[in-house]
Each structure stands twice: as structure tokens, then as C-alpha cells.
Amino acid sequence: MSELTLCCLLWAAPGHEDAMTHYEDTVLALVAGHGGQVLQRVVGDGADGHPHEVQVYRFADRAALDGYLADPRRVHLAAERDRVVARTEVFPVQLR
């Protein structure tokens, strides 16, 4: 088994900061059901081009992450995500 730890940077669509936080509350609640864990979640003001939210999460393996990404409850919210999230960057990290 190969654990996968990821950092996710999220930029809210202008004027949709609270809606993006609500969307993330909803979809991150699904992570544990796929063998994942949200390790850290911080919210800033998004000023000066910085992300509005930064998340670090871990999944047991790539299959667990894929299961989360394909979860029908998450997929059902794709239009809402497109409305409230302007940009996303996800990349693997190692905790120290």
C-alpha cells in the first residue's frame, strides 16, 4: 500500500468565497468514506493572488483517491464547483 498525501490550493470565484467554503465543507465530508483523511484545512482572504483555501489530505492509495473523485455525490456537485471555484492546484507532498 502506498499512501498518497496531497496539497490542494483553491481560489474562489470573485464574490463566491463563502459559497466555495460551503462547497468544500460538503465534499471534504466524503473523504473519510474513501479511506482518506483531511490533515489540515486553512482559509485566507485570497488577497494579492493567494489561494483562498489550502488543504492537505491523505489517502491510503491512488485507488482510494480515485474513488473519492468519482463519488456520485461529489460528481453531482460539479456545476456548483465550476460556479464557485476559479482555480485549483493539487500536488503531492511529504509531511515532515
N, C-alpha and C positions, 0 to 999 in steps of 0.2 A: 504494500500500500504506500502510495506516495502523496503525502499531504500537500495541499496547494494553498498558499497564503497570498492574498491579493490586496492591492491598494486600489481604491476607486475614487477618482476625483470627479465631482459633479458641479456643473454650472447651471444655475436656474435660468429659465427663460425670463427676460425682464418682466417684472411685476408678478411673477409666479413663484416667488421664493417660498411662501407658506404652503402653496399647493404642492411644490416639489417635496418639501419636508413631509407632508401628509402622504404623498405617493410612496416615498421611501419608507415611512413607518409601515405602510401596508405590505410592500413587497419584502422588506427585510424580516418581517414576521414569519415568512415562509422558509427562511434559510435553515432553521433548525430541523425542519421536516425532511431536509435533504442531506442530513449529516454535516451541516455547516454550523459555523459559529461566528457571530459578529463580535470581533475583538475590540473594536474601537469605532466610534462614530462621533465626529465633531462637526459643528456648524459654525460658519463665519458669516460675514456680511457680504462676501463676494466683491468687495471693493477692489479697485485697481487691477481688475482682470483675474483676481484669485478665485479659486473654486468656492462655491457656496457651502459645499459639504465634502468631507473626506471620510472614507470608510476603510476599515481594514477587516477582512474576514478570512476565515479558513474553511476549507472543505477537505473531506477525507481523501478525495482524489478527483480527477477530471470528470469521471462519470457522475459523481455527486454534484459538481458544479453544473454539468450539462443537464442533469435532472432538474435543478433549480431553475435554470434558464428556460427550460421547456415546460415548466409547471403551468398547466392551463389557467390557473388563477392569475399568474403573472402575465402570461401571454394575453389574457383578456383585457389587461390594463395598458396594452401597448399604445393605444391612441392617447390616453391620459399622459403616459410617459412622454410621448412626442410633443404634447402640448406644453408640458411644464419643465422639461429638461432640454437645455440648449446644447449641452456638450457633455460627453462622458469620456474619461480616460481610465482604463483599467490595465494594471501591470503587476506581474509577480514581484513579491518582496520576501525578504527573510527577516524575521524578528530577531533582535539582538538583546 
